Amino acid sequence: MHPQMSQFLPLPTPALADEGRSGVRHIAIIGSGPAGYYTAEAAQKRWGEDVRIDVFDRLPVPYGLIRSGVAPDHQSIKGVAKRFEGVALSANVRFVGHVAVGSDVTIAELQGLYDAVVLATGAPQDRPLGIPGEALGNVYGSAAFVGWYNGHPNFTALAPNLAGTTAVVIGNGNVALDVARILAKTRDEFNGSDIVGPALDLLDASRIARIVILGRRGPHQIAMTPKELGELAHLNRAAPHVAPEDLPDEAADTALDPGQRKSVVHLRAFAASPAPESAAKPIAIEFDFFAAPRALLGETAVTGVEVERTVLVDGQPVGTGDKHVIPASLVIACIGYQTSPIPGVPFDDRNGRFANEDGRIAEGLYCVGWSRRGPSGTIGTNRPDGFGIIEKVAADQPAAAGKPGGGGFDALAAARGLAVVTFSDWQKIDAAEIARARDGAPREKFVDVAEMIAATGKD
Ligand SMILES: Cc1cc2nc3c(=O)[nH]c(=O)nc-3n(C[C@H](O)[C@H](O)[C@H](O)COP(=O)(O)OP(=O)(O)OC[C@H]3O[C@@H](n4cnc5c(N)ncnc54)[C@H](O)[C@@H]3O)c2cc1C
């Protein structure tokens, strides 16, 4: 029994009279990130007052990667949380925070309580690099590293060592750019961001002077968008560089789609700028294309990355046998994510997500967002996904089955002593974070669960 159980329960009764009302459909959405809230919005639009929606999250705070993934210096993107807040505050939607589905409550239990259970749990685990040396010290995946500077409670204790001079960032997507930019910024450049204080202090004392972004393929194959690339050209103390010989003939750019072409224009500008040795800014951000990491070297902590040059054969990078070592004191792999399995839910090991057919997993069980399709696309990509899954629920279940819904969950949570965090609890956490913000910052996040719970006033 949880010691604070009596102070947490029951969840507030929804303002709409509902329990036992025939025709009311009960939906559990697991995960309060974009996919979860877009799905809730779609269910509201589809069934209006005839639906009750519980949005579960294992954390006491909502919004998934909006809070813990999107870069802290990209506040305008985080603004989408306001839209989700509108959904969360509706009378027929509840936030059921601090409940880990799969351990605090099982999928089978939720299926017994709700007409439909929609998994929107994202892809929170780093995909392994699969090369020797991955377990060395100061080697991180981006879920961990980004989670650390964004205050995800799982990564509060990360404490990366930034006393060395070279960081190697593996991957050619926007997450690699986020990581490189965060490593390169000065304290002042974080003004207005919500980077957490401990990360800001550590980054402020960093001695990193060279950031190498490794890509197995070439400039035409990057998954980086123009805006994020363009930002690198405007950093106070860091300048981006591309080796001119890595760029294909300019005429070949016309075959690219317009977005990709704009990205390559940035790379061409970086190639035309002074070489790292003669650049005016003290930190070099070097793009190393056609470079596949083969091993991480070192005894206890990483000291270097062994890299093999590649050529593209049918679009695939193939090693040439030409190897070299990049000395490195920090390695961050930004090569993608996988979903965490949940007991009782079929899993697609190959693709690292729930086994599903267009979002359908089993009768009454669905998935959406990154846990359905893997870690790709923007926040907005999850909107059609959420609306699409609700259409499938409607097609599969023309009428509500008269299940107990949220009332049934509340009874289970009470019996189990779960310390459920409601949306109004989250609003207290939110207000406390805003109140303790350093000058110019929108908030100072709590970085551990106990602090978050304390801010609800319930402990
Ligand atoms: C580093 C990074 C930066 C990004 N930057 C941008 C950007 O600038 N712009 C943009 O458009 N997109 C960006 N994205 C992509 C965007 O964040 C994703 O498209 C989106 O968050 C995926 O939504 P989701 O709901 O599927 O997963 P998530 O956002 O990961 O949400 C999943 C939620 O499920 C919860 N959960 C997980 N397991 C359980 C469980 N067992 N029980 C209960 N709850 C659980 C988690 O706590 C989390 O809240 C970025 C992604 C990353 C990784």
PDBQT file of the ligand as one rigid body, heavy atoms in Angstrom, charges set to zero:
ROOT
HETATM    1  C1  LIG A 501      15.272  14.894 -29.116  1.00  0.00    +0.000 C 
HETATM    2  C2  LIG A 501      13.995  15.107 -29.894  1.00  0.00    +0.000 A 
HETATM    3  C3  LIG A 501      13.685  16.367 -30.385  1.00  0.00    +0.000 A 
HETATM    4  C4  LIG A 501      12.517  16.546 -31.120  1.00  0.00    +0.000 A 
HETATM    5  N1  LIG A 501      12.246  17.796 -31.603  1.00  0.00    +0.000 NA
HETATM    6  C5  LIG A 501      11.141  17.992 -32.348  1.00  0.00    +0.000 A 
HETATM    7  C6  LIG A 501      10.859  19.277 -32.860  1.00  0.00    +0.000 A 
HETATM    8  O1  LIG A 501      11.603  20.240 -32.646  1.00  0.00    +0.000 OA
HETATM    9  N2  LIG A 501       9.731  19.428 -33.615  1.00  0.00    +0.000 N 
HETATM   10  C7  LIG A 501       8.880  18.379 -33.870  1.00  0.00    +0.000 A 
HETATM   11  O2  LIG A 501       7.869  18.555 -34.570  1.00  0.00    +0.000 OA
HETATM   12  N3  LIG A 501       9.129  17.138 -33.381  1.00  0.00    +0.000 NA
HETATM   13  C8  LIG A 501      10.233  16.930 -32.634  1.00  0.00    +0.000 A 
HETATM   14  N4  LIG A 501      10.501  15.673 -32.145  1.00  0.00    +0.000 N 
HETATM   15  C9  LIG A 501       9.555  14.568 -32.459  1.00  0.00    +0.000 C 
HETATM   16  C10 LIG A 501       8.352  14.560 -31.502  1.00  0.00    +0.000 C 
HETATM   17  O3  LIG A 501       8.793  14.775 -30.195  1.00  0.00    +0.000 OA
HETATM   18  C11 LIG A 501       7.617  13.205 -31.650  1.00  0.00    +0.000 C 
HETATM   19  O4  LIG A 501       7.052  13.162 -32.948  1.00  0.00    +0.000 OA
HETATM   20  C12 LIG A 501       6.494  12.998 -30.661  1.00  0.00    +0.000 C 
HETATM   21  O5  LIG A 501       6.835  13.373 -29.345  1.00  0.00    +0.000 OA
HETATM   22  C13 LIG A 501       6.060  11.518 -30.625  1.00  0.00    +0.000 C 
HETATM   23  O6  LIG A 501       4.882  11.465 -29.861  1.00  0.00    +0.000 OA
HETATM   24  P1  LIG A 501       4.407  10.205 -29.031  1.00  0.00    +0.000 P 
HETATM   25  O7  LIG A 501       3.193  10.682 -28.323  1.00  0.00    +0.000 OA
HETATM   26  O8  LIG A 501       4.308   9.034 -29.928  1.00  0.00    +0.000 OA
HETATM   27  O9  LIG A 501       5.582   9.869 -27.979  1.00  0.00    +0.000 OA
HETATM   28  P2  LIG A 501       6.123  10.676 -26.718  1.00  0.00    +0.000 P 
HETATM   29  O10 LIG A 501       6.136  12.130 -26.963  1.00  0.00    +0.000 OA
HETATM   30  O11 LIG A 501       7.413  10.028 -26.381  1.00  0.00    +0.000 OA
HETATM   31  O12 LIG A 501       5.086  10.384 -25.549  1.00  0.00    +0.000 OA
HETATM   32  C14 LIG A 501       4.991   9.112 -24.938  1.00  0.00    +0.000 C 
HETATM   33  C15 LIG A 501       4.478   9.255 -23.518  1.00  0.00    +0.000 C 
HETATM   34  O13 LIG A 501       4.160   7.948 -23.015  1.00  0.00    +0.000 OA
HETATM   35  C16 LIG A 501       4.568   7.855 -21.662  1.00  0.00    +0.000 C 
HETATM   36  N5  LIG A 501       4.770   6.431 -21.352  1.00  0.00    +0.000 N 
HETATM   37  C17 LIG A 501       5.715   5.622 -21.862  1.00  0.00    +0.000 A 
HETATM   38  N6  LIG A 501       5.585   4.366 -21.371  1.00  0.00    +0.000 NA
HETATM   39  C18 LIG A 501       4.524   4.411 -20.534  1.00  0.00    +0.000 A 
HETATM   40  C19 LIG A 501       3.893   3.417 -19.717  1.00  0.00    +0.000 A 
HETATM   41  N7  LIG A 501       4.305   2.147 -19.699  1.00  0.00    +0.000 N 
HETATM   42  N8  LIG A 501       2.842   3.788 -18.952  1.00  0.00    +0.000 NA
HETATM   43  C20 LIG A 501       2.394   5.073 -18.965  1.00  0.00    +0.000 A 
HETATM   44  N9  LIG A 501       2.964   6.040 -19.736  1.00  0.00    +0.000 NA
HETATM   45  C21 LIG A 501       4.006   5.709 -20.505  1.00  0.00    +0.000 A 
HETATM   46  C22 LIG A 501       5.825   8.689 -21.599  1.00  0.00    +0.000 C 
HETATM   47  O14 LIG A 501       6.121   9.114 -20.277  1.00  0.00    +0.000 OA
HETATM   48  C23 LIG A 501       5.466   9.855 -22.540  1.00  0.00    +0.000 C 
HETATM   49  O15 LIG A 501       4.871  10.916 -21.831  1.00  0.00    +0.000 OA
HETATM   50  C24 LIG A 501      11.642  15.455 -31.381  1.00  0.00    +0.000 A 
HETATM   51  C25 LIG A 501      11.958  14.194 -30.875  1.00  0.00    +0.000 A 
HETATM   52  C26 LIG A 501      13.128  14.019 -30.137  1.00  0.00    +0.000 A 
HETATM   53  C27 LIG A 501      13.453  12.650 -29.612  1.00  0.00    +0.000 C 
ENDROOT
TORSDOF 0
